[in-house]
């Protein structure tokens, strides 16, 4: 923006004039004028270079799309591995045109009679009525996705049919096709980058689809943070450079589903919606979508289940597995085949009976006395999930958590999430699971006692004993009251919207800091020479120490760590007046990657603590230098250390959701028997394919698992053991194998 650029150069020239004035008046230390002028020249050159680099970073939409494709590829390669979708065995994707709710005329879907809205992707033929009605596998599904003239596709299926897994495989197939050898740069720009989001937090009455998706992308991918990054995300969407896969239409409010479909109708990008069949049908009755192709995932064929279950089995096939295979082949409509008609339970059979040394035989599923119905088999498999994931296996290291601990924790999580409308576990809401007043009180008292104790020993070198006691008590109370009052606001997500040091200390902040250092010292000396501070002003070393602290504050204010210094003596200008300068920090200075729950956790628990200590040191430098000038070295060290600790406690702990969440984890461990390091448990459960990560939150692998653990958590027998609850065949849930 030209006005901001002019303001920067005006500031730079003003600082040059200030240094020149001090050089003439002799009010700066000997030799500093040369260093100051050199620093200022280098600063001006660096600012110019950064402006040119920023202009160069304003790359074309093609470059932005390629960078996003790289981040999405890495993200879903990892997720596919965790969800057991990256390597065999895999159940094949089989689909058909839905018979529940399909527009009577498919002309607007396939683009006949001049109704084309999206041209087929390069190298793909246009989708036709014949290709839709024929159905097929993953390759044919990708061809439909890329060949639909309407650009609108709904992926449906029964509960646990594997809809989300199919969407993940489709996304990865779309990425592979975009990177294929036969696709050149000119063709690649016409192939959108697929991204997958969850619909749970969107209200179309508040935001249009482009704004909401751009905001979600900014939260999930580092290249889109900041105003400029979000603008680029909106540009990519409006230009059709992205294809958006939206999961969870069936789990939003019933009243919002037709509104969502209506809001997406005019979006200028390809859309794939994932939803259960019944909810899709009822929603389309209220908001007809004549230009949308509704694809239904077919039930697992018994022959596919046999191939999946026998993968890597020894030859000859063990007798127990041979009996199961014979039953599936001989009774394709039998009890076992019906129970294993969806990918979730087929995969659970493979997981539960994977270890031949644990005494369980897979042919027990054929016992009609124990399992008279498909529901009984499914209930039994869900009962065994925790044991198969956390049970000790021969010749393998024991799991980090016992079966009992894992079961207890998963039931607690499921019970809490089942009460929520959004079934996602946002780890920063864990403080609300415990007595929050006690959380604030304990944290405040601990900080106050630490501050008062430190102040009592540090300030005795700077003042009289009576004042030492007074200031120790006062600073302790200040720390206690400040943290107790501010800690209740710690649930604000993204207090420092960053995941790395480059956002806190962007390159453009360095010249700003150098400029402040080169000008603030001489300016302070000029003020003292003019007699503003009296006849006995502070010596230059005190003023330049303060200038160094102000330099650090200016760097934080310019970057995204400005809230760390807000309210301190080095935080002048940390408010909204500097927002345009901060928004100028382009994403060229940060890495292209997606953010998961552990990334956000590490940011809050680690980065903010380190920054708080650094802010405390900066404030301690100013106060210590001033006290040292008045009372000597020992007084300066004691006073500086005291104020450094007080500021560090406030900057590092106040509103630090990571610290408060850690306390909540301790409270849950003491009262509910959960692991002390709950975040480590959640990540371990994700690796064991019980939980999954969706952006910065966790979800259960499937809604059926959540319901199972939640019902077990709510119902206990008189013996204190959790009761096993049945899973109704109509249970709602998103399929994810």
Number of C-alpha atoms within 10 A of each C-alpha: 7 7 7 12 12 11 11 16 14 12 12 21 14 13 20 18 13 17 26 16 15 21 20 10 11 15 21 20 14 9 9 14 20 11 11 22 17 13 18 24 15 15 20 20 13 17 22 13 13 16 15 12 13 18 11 11 16 16 12 10 16 16 13 19 22 17 16 24 22 15 20 23 20 14 17 21 16 13 19 18 13 18 23 18 21 16 8 10 16 18 21 15 22 18 24 18 22 23 12 12 19 19 18 7 11 18 19 21 27 28 23 13 8 9 14 17 17 20 17 21 21 19 13 14 14 19 21 19 15 9 17 23 13 12 20 15 15 18 13 18 22 17 20 25 26 25 24 29 28 27 27 22 21 22 26 29 26 24 24 25 26 27 28 24 21 25 21 22 19 20 23 20 17 22 20 12 18 25 16 11 8 11 15 12 10 10 13 21 19 18 23 25 25 25 22 21 17 19 21 18 10 17 17 18 10 9 13 15 20 20 17 18 23 22 21 19 24 22 21 19 21 24 27 26 26 21 17 17 25 21 17 22 29 23 16 23 23 14 14 19 25 25 24 20 24 22 21 17 25 23 20 18 13 13 10 16 23 20 17 21 19 15 16 17 17 9 16 19 23 24 23 22 24 28 27 26 24 17 18 23 20 16 23 18 11 13 15 17 20 17 24 24 27 26 25 24 24 21 19 21 18 23 14 13 23 19 14 18 22 17 12 11 11 8 7 7 13 12 12 15 18 16 16 20 22 11 18 22 16 12 14 15 13 15 21 24 24 21 19 24 21 25 23 23 20 24 20 19 20 16 16 20 19 16 14 12 10 13 8 13 16 19 16 14 22 17 10 13 8 12 18 14 15 19 18 18 25 25 19 18 22 24 19 16 20 22 16 20 20 20 17 15 15 11 6 7 8 12 13 11 15 16 18 14 15 22 21 19 23 26 23 21 19 26 20 15 20 18 10 10 11 16 18 19 23 15 21 26 16 18 25 13 13 15 11 15 13 11 20 22 17 16 21 26 18 15 26 27 18 17 25 26 17 19 27 22 14 23 25 19 19 21 16 10 13 9 14 20 18 14 17 24 19 16 22 26 19 19 27 26 18 17 26 23 15 16 24 19 13 21 20 13 16 16 17 19 19 23 20 16 15 16 26 22 20 21 19 23 24 21 20 23 21 22 24 22 24 28 23 22 25 29 20 21 23 20 13 20 19 13 11 10 11 10 10 9 16 17 12 17 15 22 21 20 20 25 24 21 20 24 24 25 30 26 24 29 30 29 27 24 25 23 18 29 28 18 14 17 15 23 21 15 16 22 13 9 9 14 16 13 17 23 16 19 26 24 21 16 16 19 16 19 19 23 21 17 21 17 14 23 20 14 20 26 19 14 18 23 21 14 20 24 20 20 29 27 21 28 30 27 25 27 24 29 26 23 21 20 15 13 14 15 16 17 23 26 21 26 27 27 23 27 24 24 24 26 27 26 24 26 27 24 24 25 24 26 28 24 24 26 26 19 20 24 23 18 19 21 16 12 10 13 16 22 20 17 12 19 17 13 18 25 18 16 21 20 17 17 20 22 23 23 22 18 20 20 17 20 22 25 22 23 21 22 22 24 24 20 27 22 21 24 24 14 14 13 9 8 7 8 11 18 15 18 19 17 18 12 13 9 12 19 24 28 25 25 26
